Amino acid sequence: MKQIVVVGGGPAGLMAAGQAAQRGLSVTLLEGQPRPARKLLLTGKGRCNVTNAADLSGLIENVPRNPKFLYAAFSAFSAQDTMAFFEARGVPLKVERGNRVFPQSDRAADIADALIRFAKQAGVTFRQEKAAALCVSQGKISGVRLISGAILPADGVILATGGRSYPATGSTGDGYRMAREVGHTLTPQRPSLVPFEVREADCAELQGLSLRNVGLRIAEAGCEKPVWQAQGELLFTHFGLSGPLILRASADLSEIGQKDFVAAIDLKPALSPEQLDARLLREIASSPNRQYANLLASLLPAKLIPVFVARVGIPPDCRAHALTRAQRSETAGLLKQLSFHLTGYRPYAEAVVTRGGVAVGEVEPGTMRSKRVAGLSFAGELLDVDGYTGGFNLQIAFSTGYLAGNCIGNGEELS
Ligand SMILES: Cc1cc2nc3c(=O)[nH]c(=O)nc-3n(C[C@H](O)[C@H](O)[C@H](O)COP(=O)(O)OP(=O)(O)OC[C@H]3O[C@@H](n4cnc5c(N)ncnc54)[C@H](O)[C@@H]3O)c2cc1C
């Protein structure tokens, strides 16, 4: 019987291993951690946003890098297939805002357990050991060298070691090196779906403040034209900016920290500067003796007021009626544009995914097989594909894992 080794017991590796074993192949799953799918337990803040109930075009639209490569994988195993897979294995699901799919139990462990059960019932042998390198002989996979030095012979290997994010879960980026050593090209990697660090020290004073429905424009310093803009929710942290808007921007922008980018937060996106001035005048007319800082209380969350006052440079005890036209204009201007210089991405330890990886041009999209090494296939985040938040990254893992497990050993390469 053909011997298949799957390296990595995350969602991609478990799906691939189970699918291959169901086809009658002899499958060993190597996982470096004592328990497979450790990262999966952290997903969706412990609730696991297992997929997104989108159609094929919806999935493709939410993959900023190399979406076309995933067309065949998403077609072979769609979001609806993912949902049917888990429901059939005793995990009822629910669909929330933005088509995000979660287990009804809100327990990521239910998803992880169902995947592990699936692989075990299909006949996969689990082995807790780390792979050190791929063994290739005459352009064809012959086995996997383990950390212990022992060689595990194999007719086929599926590499599913994940990316570099949250390395404490076991995803330390080993697979990138293993793929490169056997001749695969890697595109540069960096953290993605990750917060930004900022230069301004006053950001730390805003730590924990979450702003809903703000506008965000990111532009190179001195440039009017934004390279990125959107509206949504933003969170201040002790080092910089986070929240859904920022994570999305981090997936789209590639030169943060290399060029001087400025993020301008529009605190009142529904109002033009003129409308804001009119609002200020109404506030002033209603209580002219109010101090400036109190006037701002009707416009801003309390935590933001000291930072705002310090930045605008108007004395906080200035009486509302004494505000000059120029001071009103400065206030409206800062409400429309509270700026922070972006100095870099936060590290992999805080990134939801890794951007970059095994170049997809060297992998067959319809099978996940390597075009370079016979008997080698890839699945999951290790590939140079990544999705936005919303369940798309796990769907990538399931779809590519499904295809890899169903196609390994199908072709000429193992005969
Ligand atoms: C905090 C957090 C929350 C997330 N939430 C979501 C979410 O809600 N929805 C969503 O779609 N995505 C989410 N993601 C992203 C998603 O978890 C990943 O994209 C997905 O887990 C990738 O699956 P994978 O199987 O390719 O890799 P991984 O899940 O990283 O699994 C790779 C496995 O390989 C093992 N391994 C690595 N090297 C070796 C080696 N040398 N030998 C043996 N084993 C090895 C690792 O121990 C690991 O278990 C989240 C990520 C994080 C960090």
Ligand as a Chemical Component Dictionary entry (heavy atoms), coordinates in Angstrom:
data_LIG
# 
_chem_comp.id                   LIG 
_chem_comp.type                 NON-POLYMER 
_chem_comp.pdbx_formal_charge   0 
_chem_comp.three_letter_code    LIG 
# 
loop_
_chem_comp_atom.comp_id 
_chem_comp_atom.atom_id 
_chem_comp_atom.alt_atom_id 
_chem_comp_atom.type_symbol 
_chem_comp_atom.charge 
_chem_comp_atom.model_Cartn_x 
_chem_comp_atom.model_Cartn_y 
_chem_comp_atom.model_Cartn_z 
_chem_comp_atom.pdbx_ordinal 
LIG C1  C1  C 0 -5.582  33.887 17.193 1  
LIG C2  C2  C 0 -6.024  33.368 15.854 2  
LIG C3  C3  C 0 -7.388  33.352 15.539 3  
LIG C4  C4  C 0 -7.803  32.890 14.296 4  
LIG N1  N1  N 0 -9.143  32.848 14.042 5  
LIG C5  C5  C 0 -9.568  32.379 12.833 6  
LIG C6  C6  C 0 -10.970 32.234 12.580 7  
LIG O1  O1  O 0 -11.814 32.430 13.469 8  
LIG N2  N2  N 0 -11.341 31.837 11.322 9  
LIG C7  C7  C 0 -10.427 31.548 10.342 10 
LIG O2  O2  O 0 -10.829 31.217 9.231  11 
LIG N3  N3  N 0 -9.098  31.624 10.590 12 
LIG C8  C8  C 0 -8.649  32.001 11.811 13 
LIG N4  N4  N 0 -7.309  32.047 12.057 14 
LIG C9  C9  C 0 -6.359  31.572 11.023 15 
LIG C10 C10 C 0 -6.327  30.045 10.987 16 
LIG O3  O3  O 0 -6.234  29.544 12.310 17 
LIG C11 C11 C 0 -5.128  29.533 10.166 18 
LIG O4  O4  O 0 -5.119  30.139 8.906  19 
LIG C12 C12 C 0 -5.217  28.018 10.034 20 
LIG O5  O5  O 0 -5.091  27.408 11.305 21 
LIG C13 C13 C 0 -4.123  27.476 9.110  22 
LIG O6  O6  O 0 -4.232  26.087 9.082  23 
LIG P1  P1  P 0 -2.988  25.168 8.706  24 
LIG O7  O7  O 0 -3.419  23.761 8.959  25 
LIG O8  O8  O 0 -2.464  25.534 7.385  26 
LIG O9  O9  O 0 -1.835  25.552 9.742  27 
LIG P2  P2  P 0 -1.789  25.523 11.346 28 
LIG O10 O10 O 0 -3.138  25.631 11.931 29 
LIG O11 O11 O 0 -0.769  26.536 11.697 30 
LIG O12 O12 O 0 -1.240  24.061 11.673 31 
LIG C14 C14 C 0 0.063   23.653 11.333 32 
LIG C15 C15 C 0 0.472   22.512 12.244 33 
LIG O13 O13 O 0 1.731   21.995 11.819 34 
LIG C16 C16 C 0 2.508   21.663 12.945 35 
LIG N5  N5  N 0 3.922   21.703 12.559 36 
LIG C17 C17 C 0 4.656   22.777 12.183 37 
LIG N6  N6  N 0 5.920   22.409 11.889 38 
LIG C18 C18 C 0 5.979   21.072 12.074 39 
LIG C19 C19 C 0 7.019   20.106 11.944 40 
LIG N7  N7  N 0 8.256   20.453 11.567 41 
LIG N8  N8  N 0 6.731   18.815 12.207 42 
LIG C20 C20 C 0 5.490   18.432 12.618 43 
LIG N9  N9  N 0 4.476   19.302 12.784 44 
LIG C21 C21 C 0 4.711   20.612 12.505 45 
LIG C22 C22 C 0 2.139   22.726 13.968 46 
LIG O14 O14 O 0 2.418   22.294 15.279 47 
LIG C23 C23 C 0 0.647   22.924 13.692 48 
LIG O15 O15 O 0 -0.139  22.098 14.524 49 
LIG C24 C24 C 0 -6.856  32.463 13.315 50 
LIG C25 C25 C 0 -5.502  32.476 13.647 51 
LIG C26 C26 C 0 -5.086  32.910 14.900 52 
LIG C27 C27 C 0 -3.620  32.896 15.224 53 
# 
loop_
_chem_comp_bond.comp_id 
_chem_comp_bond.atom_id_1 
_chem_comp_bond.atom_id_2 
_chem_comp_bond.value_order 
_chem_comp_bond.pdbx_ordinal 
LIG C1  C2  SING 1  
LIG C2  C3  SING 2  
LIG C2  C26 DOUB 3  
LIG C3  C4  DOUB 4  
LIG C4  N1  SING 5  
LIG C4  C24 SING 6  
LIG N1  C5  DOUB 7  
LIG C5  C6  SING 8  
LIG C5  C8  SING 9  
LIG C6  O1  DOUB 10 
LIG C6  N2  SING 11 
LIG N2  C7  SING 12 
LIG C7  O2  DOUB 13 
LIG C7  N3  SING 14 
LIG N3  C8  DOUB 15 
LIG C8  N4  SING 16 
LIG N4  C9  SING 17 
LIG N4  C24 SING 18 
LIG C9  C10 SING 19 
LIG C10 O3  SING 20 
LIG C10 C11 SING 21 
LIG C11 O4  SING 22 
LIG C11 C12 SING 23 
LIG C12 O5  SING 24 
LIG C12 C13 SING 25 
LIG C13 O6  SING 26 
LIG O6  P1  SING 27 
LIG P1  O7  DOUB 28 
LIG P1  O8  SING 29 
LIG P1  O9  SING 30 
LIG O9  P2  SING 31 
LIG P2  O10 DOUB 32 
LIG P2  O11 SING 33 
LIG P2  O12 SING 34 
LIG O12 C14 SING 35 
LIG C14 C15 SING 36 
LIG C15 O13 SING 37 
LIG C15 C23 SING 38 
LIG O13 C16 SING 39 
LIG C16 N5  SING 40 
LIG C16 C22 SING 41 
LIG N5  C17 SING 42 
LIG N5  C21 SING 43 
LIG C17 N6  DOUB 44 
LIG N6  C18 SING 45 
LIG C18 C19 SING 46 
LIG C18 C21 DOUB 47 
LIG C19 N7  SING 48 
LIG C19 N8  DOUB 49 
LIG N8  C20 SING 50 
LIG C20 N9  DOUB 51 
LIG N9  C21 SING 52 
LIG C22 O14 SING 53 
LIG C22 C23 SING 54 
LIG C23 O15 SING 55 
LIG C24 C25 DOUB 56 
LIG C25 C26 SING 57 
LIG C26 C27 SING 58 
# 
